[in-house]
């Protein structure tokens, strides 16, 4: 059985960060973003503490499409292409970040993190939004 790579870690103060930063490009950014959410769902299901998911600093898609000199944020991002809005608006991430800030229960965070993970998988499969 192939061992799953660990790209992320939660540091002692409860914040997610890259464990090792891979070479990110347009071809692999969505997959790395999915791996972030797989990690978060697993972490939260284990009942572990999380103070912050890292936002754009731990999002491979943002590293290409948001944190650049582009005049239109998120132009070219597959999430923005689906929602028509920048900054992951109208995605489960928006709700997750609000709940995270409110320090909601891990159970609720797992549910919403799972929704974001499923959303990104749908983006990867090219499925339209429901």
C-alpha positions in Angstrom: 0.0 0.0 0.0 1.4 3.4 -1.0 2.0 5.8 1.9 0.1 9.1 1.6 2.3 12.1 1.4 1.9 14.6 4.2 2.0 18.1 2.9 0.5 19.8 5.9 0.9 20.0 9.6 -0.8 21.8 12.5 1.7 23.6 14.7 1.5 23.8 18.4 -0.6 27.0 18.5 -3.3 25.2 16.4 -2.6 26.8 13.0 -2.3 24.8 9.7 0.9 25.3 7.7 2.7 23.6 4.9 4.9 20.8 6.2 6.8 20.8 2.9 6.0 23.2 0.1 5.7 21.3 -3.2 6.3 22.8 -6.6 2.9 24.2 -7.3 1.6 24.8 -10.9 -1.7 25.0 -12.6 -1.7 21.3 -13.3 -1.4 20.2 -9.7 -2.8 23.1 -7.6 -6.4 21.7 -7.4 -5.1 18.3 -6.2 -2.9 20.0 -3.5 -5.9 22.0 -2.4 -8.0 18.8 -2.1 -5.2 17.3 -0.1 -5.3 20.2 2.3 -9.0 19.5 3.0 -8.5 15.8 3.3 -5.9 16.6 6.0 -8.2 19.0 7.7 -11.2 16.6 7.7 -9.0 13.8 9.1 -7.5 16.2 11.7 -10.8 17.5 12.9 -12.4 14.0 12.9 -9.7 13.0 15.4 -11.0 15.7 17.7 -7.9 17.7 17.4 -7.7 21.5 18.0 -7.6 23.9 15.1 -7.3 27.7 15.4 -6.8 28.5 11.7 -6.7 26.7 8.4 -4.1 29.1 7.0 -6.4 30.6 4.4 -4.6 31.7 1.2 -1.2 30.9 2.6 -2.0 27.1 2.6 -4.1 27.0 -0.5 -2.3 25.9 -3.6 -4.9 27.4 -5.9 -4.5 30.8 -4.2 -0.8 30.7 -4.5 -1.3 30.7 -8.3 -4.5 32.6 -8.9 -4.9 35.0 -5.9 -1.4 35.8 -4.6 -0.2 37.2 -7.9 0.0 40.6 -9.7 -3.2 39.9 -11.7 -5.6 42.8 -11.7 -8.6 40.5 -11.3 -8.2 38.3 -8.2 -8.7 34.6 -8.9 -8.8 34.9 -12.7 -8.2 31.5 -14.1 -8.9 29.6 -10.8 -11.2 26.6 -11.4 -13.2 27.5 -8.3 -13.8 31.1 -9.5 -14.6 29.8 -12.9 -17.4 27.7 -11.3 -18.8 30.3 -8.9 -18.1 33.4 -11.0 -16.9 35.1 -7.8 -13.4 35.7 -6.4 -12.1 34.7 -2.9 -14.0 31.4 -2.7 -17.3 33.3 -2.2 -20.3 31.0 -2.5 -18.3 27.9 -1.5 -18.3 25.9 1.7 -14.9 27.5 2.6 -16.6 30.8 3.2 -18.8 29.2 5.9 -15.9 27.2 7.3 -13.8 30.3 7.8 -16.7 32.0 9.6 -17.3 29.0 11.9 -13.6 28.6 12.6 -13.5 32.3 13.7 -16.5 31.7 16.0 -14.7 28.7 17.5 -17.6 26.3 16.7 -17.5 22.7 17.6 -15.2 20.3 15.9 -18.2 18.2 14.8 -19.7 21.2 12.9 -16.3 22.1 11.4 -15.9 18.5 10.2 -19.2 18.7 8.4 -18.4 21.9 6.7 -14.8 20.9 5.9 -16.2 17.7 4.3 -18.5 19.9 2.2 -15.6 21.9 1.0 -13.6 18.7 0.2 -16.6 17.4 -1.8 -17.0 20.7 -3.5 -13.3 20.7 -4.6 -13.6 17.1 -5.8 -16.6 18.1 -7.9 -14.6 20.9 -9.4 -11.9 18.4 -10.2 -14.4 16.2 -11.9 -15.8 19.2 -13.8 -19.2 18.7 -12.3 -21.6 21.7 -12.2 -22.8 23.0 -8.9 -26.1 21.8 -7.5 
